[in-house]
Amino acid sequence: MIDREHKLSVVRQAKVLGFSRGSIYYSSRPVSGRDLALMRRIDELLHLDYPFA
């Protein structure tokens, strides 16, 4: 959506589209397999102990 080669600045394009400037420059980092395994284990424990939550 954002065209860095357009005559409008990136800031102006973000404002027109209703995006925050931070979201334009943000790039997510991949989550490690170890972290994913840990998050899955926490989810399993929480859902087994508190299925109503």
C-alpha positions in Angstrom: 0.0 0.0 0.0 2.8 2.4 0.8 4.9 3.2 -2.3 8.3 4.5 -1.3 8.8 5.8 -4.8 5.6 7.9 -4.9 5.8 11.7 -4.9 3.9 11.8 -1.6 6.2 11.2 1.4 5.8 8.0 3.4 4.5 10.1 6.3 1.8 11.7 4.2 0.8 8.4 2.6 0.5 6.8 6.1 -1.6 9.8 7.3 -3.9 9.5 4.2 -4.4 5.7 4.8 -4.9 6.2 8.5 -1.8 4.2 9.5 0.6 5.1 12.3 4.1 5.8 11.1 5.5 3.2 13.4 3.5 0.5 11.7 5.0 1.4 8.4 8.6 0.8 9.6 7.9 -2.1 11.9 9.1 -5.6 10.8 8.3 -8.5 13.0 10.9 -11.0 14.2 10.4 -14.7 13.9 9.6 -16.5 17.1 12.0 -19.3 18.0 10.9 -22.9 18.2 11.8 -23.0 21.9 9.5 -20.0 22.6 6.7 -21.6 20.6 7.0 -24.8 22.6 6.9 -22.9 25.8 3.9 -20.9 24.8 2.1 -24.1 23.7 2.8 -25.8 27.1 1.5 -22.8 29.0 -1.6 -22.8 26.9 -2.2 -26.5 27.5 -1.8 -26.1 31.3 -4.1 -23.1 31.5 -6.8 -24.7 29.4 -6.6 -28.0 31.4 -6.7 -26.2 34.8 -9.1 -23.5 33.8 -11.2 -24.6 30.8 -13.8 -21.9 31.5 -11.3 -19.0 31.3 
